[in-house]
Amino acid sequence: MTLAPEHWTPCSDGARERGDPLAGTAPRGLRWFLLEVPAAWGPNALLDAPFDREIGRALVRRVEAAEMRILAIRRTGRRTAPPAQRWAIVDSRPGAERIVWGEVAHAADLLEVPLDGSTGVPSDEPVYAVCAHGRHDRCCAVRGRRVATALAAARPEQTWECSHLGGDRFAGTMVVLPEGLYSGYADDGDPVRIAEAYEGGRVVPELLRGRSSLTHPVQAAQHYARREFGDERIAAYPPVDEIATDDGWIVRLALDGGASVVVDLVAESSPPLRSTCAATRFVRVRQWALRGIRVEG
């Protein structure tokens, strides 16, 4: 369905008006490469000017061939070019969570950085990466920068603006690394509470999209388990197994003490919607509805 001009509205406003659910929408990301790019970003932060396009293409190909996600990052507010270009390698796999930081003198040297995390300085500090990629989507520019500004005031060393995260209609969007915890609608209220919850080993369930190392059915199942039983710990409800059905999934999650939660999900299609501000057509997206939940064992 083609979008008529009179129907245009910011995609994040439309998502809130419809009540688009966040659960089960976190994009996949097991390992990450973060690169500080303090200049303005083009529509594709590392493939368009002012970043060197030749180096950017080679770097993106290299990182993606290693099955990693790549993000440009920068500090919020006034920016000056640092004397060296900082990078970070992040592992979000459960039990292997880790961040190492390094730097190079010249952008071309990025093509020689080992991607296995064997170099760099390990860090115990989290990264709060907030999508503020305005050239990609205007909602990220407006809502994302509100979130980044609030977080940077409270957590200046841990907060970064980042390039496109996915799910523009959920702006302001952010991800907490190394765990890969995605949140949406983060500017609805005080985004600092997401950081405070994380530092206490918890999530904010109503703003959580899911964990990037988990499949979408598991993300949705954890959402419904938290809603039903109230455990907000990051480590709560680890997946045991997931089985596809004709119209959804059955996901088993572990409970403390050896029992498990069995979550029966239905995969539904949304009404036609605009997924980004730049979209010229309405599309349907997958959403997860709860058919049943029970405790076994």
C-alpha positions as CSV (number, residue, x, y, z in Angstrom):
1,M,0.0,0.0,0.0
2,T,1.5,3.3,-1.1
3,L,1.6,6.1,1.5
4,A,-0.4,9.2,0.6
5,P,1.3,12.6,1.6
6,E,-1.7,13.6,3.8
7,H,-1.2,10.4,5.9
8,W,2.4,11.4,6.8
9,T,3.2,11.6,10.5
10,P,6.5,10.9,12.4
11,C,6.9,7.1,12.6
12,S,7.5,7.1,16.4
13,D,4.3,9.2,16.9
14,G,2.4,6.6,14.9
15,A,3.8,3.8,16.9
16,R,2.7,5.3,20.1
17,E,-0.7,6.1,18.8
18,R,-1.2,2.5,17.7
19,G,0.5,1.1,20.8
20,D,3.0,-0.9,18.8
21,P,4.4,-3.6,21.2
22,L,8.1,-3.6,21.9
23,A,8.5,-7.2,23.0
24,G,10.4,-9.5,20.7
25,T,11.8,-6.7,18.4
26,A,15.5,-6.5,19.4
27,P,17.7,-7.0,16.3
28,R,20.2,-9.9,16.4
29,G,23.7,-9.0,17.7
30,L,26.1,-11.5,19.3
31,R,29.3,-9.5,18.7
32,W,29.8,-5.9,17.9
33,F,32.5,-3.5,16.6
34,L,32.0,0.1,17.8
35,L,34.0,2.9,16.1
36,E,34.2,6.5,17.3
37,V,33.3,8.9,14.4
38,P,32.8,12.3,15.9
39,A,32.0,14.1,12.7
40,A,28.5,14.3,11.2
41,W,27.2,11.1,9.7
42,G,25.7,10.5,6.3
43,P,22.6,8.3,5.8
44,N,25.0,5.3,6.1
45,A,27.4,6.4,8.8
46,L,30.4,4.4,7.7
47,L,29.7,4.2,3.9
48,D,28.9,7.9,3.2
49,A,30.9,11.1,3.4
50,P,32.4,12.6,5.4
51,F,33.7,9.1,6.5
52,D,36.2,7.7,4.0
53,R,34.0,5.6,1.7
54,E,36.8,3.3,0.6
55,I,37.9,2.5,4.1
56,G,34.3,2.3,5.3
57,R,33.3,-0.2,2.7
58,A,36.3,-2.4,3.4
59,L,35.8,-2.2,7.2
60,V,32.0,-3.0,7.0
61,R,32.7,-6.0,4.8
62,R,35.4,-7.2,7.1
63,V,33.3,-6.8,10.3
64,E,30.2,-8.3,8.8
65,A,32.2,-11.3,7.4
66,A,33.1,-12.0,11.0
67,E,29.4,-12.0,11.8
68,M,29.6,-8.9,13.9
69,R,27.4,-5.8,14.0
70,I,29.2,-2.5,13.4
71,L,28.1,0.9,14.9
72,A,29.5,4.4,14.6
73,I,29.5,6.1,18.0
74,R,30.2,9.7,19.2
75,R,29.8,11.8,22.3
76,T,26.7,13.9,22.5
77,G,26.9,17.7,22.3
78,R,29.9,19.7,20.9
79,R,32.4,17.4,19.3
80,T,36.1,17.7,18.6
81,A,38.1,15.2,16.7
82,P,40.2,13.1,19.2
83,P,43.9,12.6,18.5
84,A,43.3,8.9,17.9
85,Q,40.3,7.0,16.7
86,R,38.8,4.8,19.4
87,W,37.2,1.4,18.8
88,A,35.6,-1.2,20.9
89,I,34.9,-4.9,20.5
90,V,31.9,-6.2,22.4
91,D,30.8,-9.8,23.1
92,S,27.1,-10.1,24.0
93,R,26.8,-13.8,24.3
94,P,25.4,-15.0,27.6
95,G,28.3,-16.0,29.9
96,A,30.9,-14.4,27.6
97,E,29.9,-10.7,28.0
98,R,33.0,-8.5,27.5
99,I,34.1,-5.1,26.2
100,V,37.6,-4.2,25.1
101,W,38.7,-0.8,24.0
102,G,41.5,0.3,21.7
103,E,42.6,3.1,19.3
104,V,44.4,3.6,16.1
105,A,46.3,6.6,14.8
106,H,44.8,6.4,11.2
107,A,41.5,5.2,9.9
108,A,43.2,2.7,7.6
109,D,44.7,1.0,10.6
110,L,41.2,-0.2,11.5
111,L,41.5,-2.8,8.8
112,E,44.3,-4.5,10.8
113,V,42.5,-4.6,14.2
114,P,42.0,-8.2,15.3
115,L,38.3,-8.9,15.6
116,D,38.6,-11.7,18.1
117,G,39.0,-9.3,21.1
118,S,42.5,-10.4,21.7
119,T,43.9,-6.9,21.8
120,G,42.6,-3.8,23.5
121,V,42.0,-2.9,27.1
122,P,39.1,-4.8,28.9
123,S,36.5,-2.5,30.5
124,D,34.0,-3.2,33.3
125,E,32.0,-0.1,32.3
126,P,28.8,-0.5,30.4
127,V,28.1,1.3,27.1
128,Y,24.7,3.1,26.8
129,A,24.4,3.5,23.0
130,V,21.5,5.7,22.0
131,C,20.5,5.9,18.3
132,A,20.8,9.6,17.2
133,H,21.3,8.9,13.5
134,G,19.2,11.8,12.2
135,R,20.2,11.4,8.6
136,H,18.8,7.9,8.7
137,D,15.5,8.8,10.5
138,R,14.3,12.1,11.9
139,C,12.7,10.5,14.9
140,C,16.1,9.3,16.0
141,A,17.4,12.8,15.7
142,V,14.7,14.3,17.8
143,R,13.8,11.6,20.4
144,G,17.2,9.9,20.4
145,R,19.1,13.1,21.2
146,R,16.7,13.7,24.2
147,V,17.7,10.4,25.6
148,A,21.4,10.8,24.9
149,T,21.4,14.3,26.5
150,A,19.7,13.0,29.6
151,L,21.9,10.0,30.0
152,A,25.1,11.9,29.2
153,A,24.3,14.3,32.0
154,A,24.1,11.4,34.5
155,R,26.5,8.9,32.9
156,P,28.9,11.0,30.8
157,E,31.6,8.4,30.4
158,Q,29.3,5.5,29.6
159,T,26.9,7.3,27.2
160,W,27.4,7.4,23.4
161,E,25.2,8.4,20.5
162,C,25.2,5.7,17.9
163,S,24.3,5.0,14.3
164,H,21.2,3.1,13.2
165,L,20.1,0.4,15.6
166,G,16.9,-0.7,13.9
167,G,13.2,-0.1,14.9
168,D,13.1,3.6,14.1
169,R,9.4,3.7,15.0
170,F,10.4,2.8,18.6
171,A,12.6,6.0,19.0
172,G,14.2,6.8,21.3
173,T,16.0,3.5,20.9
174,M,19.1,2.4,22.8
175,V,21.1,-0.7,23.6
176,V,23.0,-1.4,26.8
177,L,26.3,-3.3,26.1
178,P,27.8,-5.7,26.7
179,E,24.5,-7.6,27.3
180,G,22.8,-6.2,24.2
181,L,19.7,-5.1,26.0
182,Y,17.5,-3.1,23.6
183,S,15.0,-0.5,24.9
184,G,12.4,1.5,23.0
185,Y,10.3,4.6,23.7
186,A,13.2,5.5,26.1
187,D,12.2,9.2,26.1
188,D,8.8,8.5,27.6
189,G,9.8,9.4,31.1
190,D,13.3,9.5,32.6
191,P,15.8,7.3,30.5
192,V,18.2,7.4,33.4
193,R,16.1,4.8,35.1
194,I,17.1,2.3,32.4
195,A,20.8,2.8,33.4
196,E,19.9,2.7,37.1
197,A,18.0,-0.6,36.6
198,Y,20.9,-2.1,34.6
199,E,23.4,-1.2,37.3
200,G,21.1,-3.0,39.8
201,G,21.0,-6.1,37.6
202,R,17.5,-5.5,36.4
203,V,15.6,-4.4,33.3
204,V,12.7,-1.9,32.8
205,P,10.2,-4.4,31.4
206,E,7.8,-1.9,29.8
207,L,10.6,-0.4,27.8
208,L,12.6,-3.6,27.0
209,R,12.5,-4.8,23.4
210,G,14.7,-7.8,24.1
211,R,18.2,-9.1,24.4
212,S,20.2,-9.2,21.1
213,S,21.7,-12.6,21.7
214,L,18.3,-14.2,21.9
215,T,15.8,-15.1,19.2
216,H,12.6,-13.0,18.8
217,P,10.3,-15.8,20.2
218,V,12.5,-16.1,23.3
219,Q,12.6,-12.3,23.7
220,A,8.8,-12.2,23.6
221,A,8.5,-15.2,25.9
222,Q,10.7,-13.5,28.5
223,H,8.5,-10.4,28.2
224,Y,5.3,-12.4,29.0
225,A,7.1,-14.3,31.8
226,R,8.1,-11.1,33.4
227,R,4.6,-9.7,33.1
228,E,3.1,-12.8,34.7
229,F,5.6,-13.5,37.4
230,G,7.4,-10.2,38.0
231,D,11.1,-11.1,38.0
232,E,13.0,-8.1,36.5
233,R,16.5,-9.5,36.8
234,I,18.5,-9.4,33.6
235,A,19.5,-13.1,34.1
236,A,15.9,-14.3,34.8
237,Y,14.1,-16.8,32.5
238,P,17.0,-18.1,30.4
239,P,15.9,-20.2,27.4
240,V,15.8,-24.0,27.6
241,D,14.2,-24.7,24.2
242,E,11.9,-23.3,21.5
243,I,9.6,-25.2,19.1
244,A,8.0,-23.8,16.0
245,T,4.2,-24.5,15.7
246,D,1.9,-23.9,12.7
247,D,1.2,-20.3,13.8
248,G,3.8,-19.4,16.5
249,W,6.2,-20.9,18.9
250,I,6.4,-22.7,22.2
251,V,9.3,-21.5,24.4
252,R,10.5,-23.1,27.6
253,L,12.3,-20.8,30.0
254,A,14.2,-21.9,33.1
255,L,13.2,-20.9,36.7
256,D,15.3,-21.0,39.8
257,G,15.0,-24.4,41.5
258,G,14.6,-26.5,38.4
259,A,11.1,-25.7,37.3
260,S,10.4,-24.0,34.0
261,V,7.9,-21.6,32.4
262,V,6.3,-22.8,29.1
263,V,5.1,-19.8,27.0
264,D,2.8,-20.5,24.0
265,L,3.1,-17.6,21.5
266,V,1.0,-16.7,18.4
267,A,2.8,-14.9,15.6
268,E,0.5,-12.2,14.2
269,S,0.7,-9.6,11.5
270,S,0.2,-6.0,12.5
271,P,-2.2,-3.7,10.7
272,P,-0.4,-1.8,7.8
273,L,2.0,0.7,9.2
274,R,5.0,3.0,8.4
275,S,8.1,1.5,9.9
276,T,10.3,4.5,9.3
277,C,9.8,8.2,8.6
278,A,11.2,7.7,5.1
279,A,8.9,4.9,4.2
280,T,6.8,5.4,1.1
281,R,4.6,2.3,1.7
282,F,2.6,0.7,4.5
283,V,3.9,-2.7,5.6
284,R,2.8,-5.4,8.1
285,V,5.2,-6.5,10.7
286,R,5.3,-9.6,13.0
287,Q,4.0,-9.2,16.5
288,W,3.8,-11.8,19.3
289,A,0.6,-12.5,21.2
290,L,0.3,-14.8,24.3
291,R,-1.8,-17.9,23.9
292,G,-0.9,-19.5,27.1
293,I,1.7,-19.6,29.9
294,R,2.2,-22.2,32.6
295,V,4.8,-23.5,35.1
296,E,6.1,-27.0,34.9
297,G,8.3,-29.0,37.3
